[in-house]
Amino acid sequence: MSRAGFIIASLAVIMIASTVAPAFAAQMEFRTWVDPNASDEVEIKFQRTVIINYDEGGMLADELRGQKFAKTFSADSSNPGVNELRDRINYQFSQSGSAAAVTDVKIEYDTKFTGRGLNTSIDYKIILTLTITNHVLREASAGNSGIVDMNWRGVMVPGEVTINSKGMDTEINLPISFIADVAPGLYTSILGSEAETLLNSPIMDASGIKNQPLGNWHFLFDPTGINVDAAQFGLSDELAGTVWSSYTMGESSFREGIQTEKEHEATFTTDKTYDLRTIESADAANIFFAGFANVDTLDRTEVVGVYPEAPEGYATTSTGEFPVMIIYGMAGFAGIAGIAIFLVSEKKRKKDAAAGNVQTGIDPSHLVGADTSTGSGGYKTNRGEAHLKSDDYTQTRSVYENSQVEETKTEETKTEEPTSKPGAMPKGWKPE
């Protein structure tokens, strides 16, 4: 393939890829000050993309091309449907053995339907903001850590969730509901197929976050807040004087394994057989604790013990209790190896110099710069060359100035042949 063809193909791939929005699964953010008398907020984003391919065309493809629909709204606890959702989440918490309780819920709903030439995509996004309490089981005290219940983190709401927005009831949890509202022909074609089963999977499902044990999450400890110079660098007053611990999941590692997108495929048949695919990325979460945190188990329930500051002598890295001395040792060995390489290369250099194998050039201090060319009209280029400072012409003379020695050929001198024949007497000679 030519270079131009490769560039065109690459641009085409980028343009096609950019027409489909990225699909993310559950993403959770949680921060707590470990205060049993306070409430903390949890934000969970649920995202999913449904793609219907019709490369070979068809009547349904003709119907979907060029179609665009969108539905966006937000709701809070003043909405009866939101309060019902809150109660269902609290029931899920109790079933999982968690003491946490949701006191307030906010919802942001955003769904887009886009029909294109070769496929149709439907992008779903729900942002759920929960205010929770009772998750701090014990406050930190002298010699004792605070205890935070984390068994609630796998929020999963099965079935339909209906929210009244602008006087209309909207079901937000099952992907097929939006299709039924905006594309009745597509909805009718999907009914009774394996694609219908796939589209009845709830969007609000963060069970993957619960299924990953906290001990496998990536741990970080940040003591910046207690640094004596923290105030100089714009650290807020509420963070100053506090150390923070964080646990992160969603990265591929030896602890979590390889994280891949969650893809499911199904087909349905109407005038033709169409492929339907749902895409979600791996679940991800970030949780932050004010203090030094450590994962523990209490009555077969995962909890996090939190101390106001790190225990004395604690020395671990972000990879989970990996001794700092090992890192220092590795750095020391790397330094020793670098010194050894330097000594060996220096020894070789001196040996080559003694043997006369070192290539050397002219000392730059013996050179001077000079312009090389001037154009018409007084225009001068910025080209230049280096000349020796010495006035000795033999040191700067160009080899091309050598006079060309031409080979000269000598012609043989021809002796004049006698006009008279050998043995003949001169003309007009007579004997006396």
N, C-alpha and C positions, 0 to 999 in steps of 0.2 A: 504494500500500500504506500502511495506517495505521501509526502509530508502534508500536502494540502488536504488530501483525502482523510488522513488521520485527524487533522485539526477539525475538519467539518464533522466527522463522526463523533468526536469528543464533545463538540458544542451541541450536537443533536441529543446526545445522551444527557447532558446537563440540563437542557431545556425540557426534555421529557420528564426527568426526575423532579424538576422544580415545579411541575404542574400538580404534583401530589404532595399534600402537606405531610410532614413527619407524624408518625403515630407513637404516642407515649402511653404507657400503662399507668398504674397508680404511682404518684409521686407525693410523698408525705414530708412535711416540715413541722417539727415540734421543738419548742424551747420552754424549759421550766426553771424557775428559781428555787424549786424544792421547798415551797412554803405550803404547809398543809391547810392554811387558812385562805389561800389565794386560788384563783382559777387561771388556767393556762389555755392558750389557743392552739389548735391543730389545723393545719391546712392540708387537704388532700386533693390532688388533681387526678381526675380520671379522663383518659383520652383513648380513643379508638378510631380506626379508619376502616371503612368497608369499601372494597373496590369490586366493581362488576365489569368484567372484560367482554367485549364483543368484537374481536378482531375481524371476524368473518361477516359482520353486519347482521341484518335481521330486522324484523318488524319492530321488536322491542328496542333494538338499537336506534332505529329511526325515531322512535318516540322519546328516547332519553337524551339524544344529542341536543346540546344547546340549552337544556333545562337548568335553571339555577333557582334554588330556594334557600332561605336561611331563617333561623328562629333563634332569638337571643332575648334573655330576660334574667332578672335576679329576684330573689325572694328571701324573706327572713321569717322570724318566729311569729310575726303578725299574720302569716298565712296559715290557715288550718292544715294544708298539706305538708308544710314544713314541720309543724308540731307533731303530726303523725309520723313523719320520718324520724324525728328526734326520739320518739317513744320506741320505734322499731330498732334504732341503733342501741338504745339503752338495753333493750331486751337481748340483742346480740352480745353486748358486753357481759351481761349477767350469765348468759349461756357459756361464755368462754372462761368464766371464773374470775372475772375482773371486778374490782370494787369501784372502778371509775364510773362517773355518770356525766351525761351530756346535759348542760343547762340551756344552751342556745345553739341554733344552727342558722347558717347563711348559705344560700345557694346561688351560684352563677352558672347559667346554662347557655351553651353556644353550639349550634349545629348547622352545618352547611352541606348542601346537595349541589354537586357540579357535574353536569353532563358534558362529556368531551367526545372527540371523534372516535376514539378507540376504546374508551372506558368511561365509567361514571364512578365518582368517589363521593362518599358521605363521611364527613368528619364530625365526630362527637367530642364534646368537651364539657365536663362538669367539675366545678371547683366547689368543694365542700369545706366550709370553715366551721369547726366545732369548738365550743367553749366547754372544757371539761373540768371536773372537780373530783375530790376523793381519790385521786390517783397517787397522792403523796401519803403513804401509809404511816410514815414516822419522820419527824423532823430531826435533823442532825443535832447532837448534843455532845458534851465533852466525852470524847472517847468512843462515841457511837455515831455511826453513819446514818444519814437520812435514807429512807427506803421509798423508791418510786415504783409503782406497779406499771408494767409495760405490756401486760397481757391483752390489753384492749386494742393494740396497734393494727390488728388485721380486720379493719372494718369491711363487712360484706353485707349488702342489702339485697336479698332475693326478691324476685317478682316486680310488679309494677309499682311505680312511685308517681302519683298524680299531683301536680301543682297547678293551682289556678292562677293564671297570669292574664291580666287585661280582660277579665271576664270569661276567659276560655280555659278549660281544663287541658293540661298538656302532660302526657306520660313521658317521663324523662329517662327511665332506667333501662328500658329494653330497646335496642336499635331498630327493631321492626316497627315500632310505634310511629316513629318519624316518617318512615317510608310509607306507611299506611295513610298518613296525613297529606303528604305532598306528591306522592306518585302512586295512585290507586292501581294503575295498570301493572306496575312492577310488583306491587304488594300481592295482587291476585295471582300473578305468575309464580310467586315464591311459595304461596300457601301449599302445604302438604308435601313439601320437598325437604331434603336434608338441610338446605339453606335456611329454611324457616327455623329449624332447631338451633342452628348456629346463631341466628339473629335474635333469639330469645334468651341469650346469655346476658346476665345483668352487667351494665357498665360499671356500677359502683361496687367494685370487687377488689379489695386490697389484701386478699388472703395470702398472696405471695410474700408480703412484708411480714406477716405473722409466721409463715412457714420457714423463714430463714432465721435460725437461732441467733440471738444477740451476740453470742460468743464468736460467731463468724463474721460479724460486722467489722468494718475498719475503724480503729480507735485512734483518736487524737486528743492530746492534752495541751491546752494553751494557757500558760501562766502570764501572758502579757499584762493582764489587769493588775498584777501585783508588782510589776516592774517599777522601780523608783522613777524612771523617766517616762512612764506611760502618759502622764498628763501633757507632756511636751508635744506628743504626736497626735493630738486631737482625740484622744479616747474619751468617750462620753462619761459623765459623772456616774451613771448607773452601772457602767461596766468596770470603772476603776475600782481597784481593790478586790476584784473577783477573778478567780480562775475558772476556766470553762473546759468541759470535756464534751467530746462529740463522738457519735457513732454514725457511720455511713454505710449503706448497702446499695448494691446495684452495679458494682464494678466486678470485672472478671478477675479472679484471684484463686490461689490454692484453697483459701478458706471457703469462699462462696461458690467456687466452680466457674465454668464459662457461662456468661450471661448473654443470651441471644434473644432476638425478637420472638414474640409469640404469634405465630401465623397459623390460621385454620382455613381450610378450603372446603368448598361444597359446590354442588351444581344444582341447577333447576332447569326444567324444560318447558318451553312454550312453543313458539314457531321453530325455535332452535334450542340447542343446549348451551346454556351460558355458565361461565365460571364465576363464582363469588368467593372473595377472599377477605378475611379480617386480619388486621395487623395491629399489634401492640408491642412496644418495646418492653424490655425487662423492667420489673418493678424497681423503684429507687426510693430511698428515704434518708433523711438527715434528722437526728435528734441531738439536742444540746442540753447539758446539765450545768447549772451554776455550782461548781465544785469539782472535786476529783471523783470520777465515777468508776464503778467496778461492777460487772455483771455477776449476779448470784441467783440462787433458786430458793424460793420460800414456799413450802407446802406444794411442791410440784408446779409452781408458777414462777415464770421468769420475772425477776425484779432487778433494779439497779440500785446499789448502795452508793451514796454520795457523801463524801467528806468535804468540809469547807475548803480544805487545802490538801495537797498531796502528802502522803505519809513521808516521814523523814527518811532520807536515804533511797527513796524510790527513784529508779533510773531505768526507764524503758523508752522505746521509740514508739512511733505511731503504728507499728505493725503488730503490737500486742505483746508486751512483756519480752521484748528482745533486748538483752543486756547491752547497755551503752558501751561497756568495756570491750565487747566484741567489735563494735564499730570502730572504736579508737584503735584497737589492735589491727584491724584490717587497714585503717588509714596509715598506721605505722609501717606495716609490711609494704604498702604501696610506696611510701617514701623511701624505704630501704631499697626496694627494687629499682626506683628511679635513680638513686645514687649509684647503685651497682652498674646500671646501664651507662651512666655518664662516665664512670671510671674506665669501663671496658672500651668505650668509643674513644676516649682521650688517649688511652694507651695505644690503640690502633693508629690514631692520627699521628702520634709521635713516631711510631715505627715506620709509617709510610713516609714521613718527612725525612727521617734519617736515610731511607733508601732512595730518596729523590723522586718518589712517586707522586708528590703533591703538585697539583697543577696551580701555578701562580700567574698572576697578570701584572699589569702596570700599576704601580702605586698611584692612587687617584691624586695625590698631592703633586704629582709630576705632570698633570694634565691641565689644560685650559680650554674653555668653551669657545666656539667660533660659529658665526652664522654661515649658512651654506648657500642660500639662494635668495635672490631678489627678483620679484616679478615686474612686469611692465607697469609704468605709471608710478613707480616708487613703492608699490605694494611689496611688503616683505613677509615671508612666511615665518612660522615660529620653529622651523627646523634648525638643527644645529649639529655640530660634531665636536669631538674632542681632539685637540692637538697637543703634542708634547711642548712643554715650555722651552725646551732646549732649542738653540738656534742652529744646531748641527743639521745641515740639510740631509745628510745621509740617514738620519733617524726618522725623518718625516717624508722622505721622497716616496712617491707612489711607485709600485712595481710596474704600473702601466706606462710610466714615463721612460722606461728603458728603450733605448733606440733599437729598432728592429734590424737585426743583422741579416742582410739578404745574401744569398749564395750567388756569387758571380761566376759565370761560365766563360772561360777563355776559348776563343775560336782559334782553331789551328790555322797557321799561316800557310797559304798555298804557294807552292813554288811554281814559277812560270815555266811552262813547257817550251822547249825550243821549237821555233817554227820550222826549223830545218830537220830533215830526217837524219837519223843517226848514220854516220858514214858518208854523208853527202858533202860536197865542197860548197863553199859560199857561192852564191849566184854571181856570175860575171867574173869568176876567178879563172885566170888562164896561167898556165905555166910559162915561165920566162924562158 
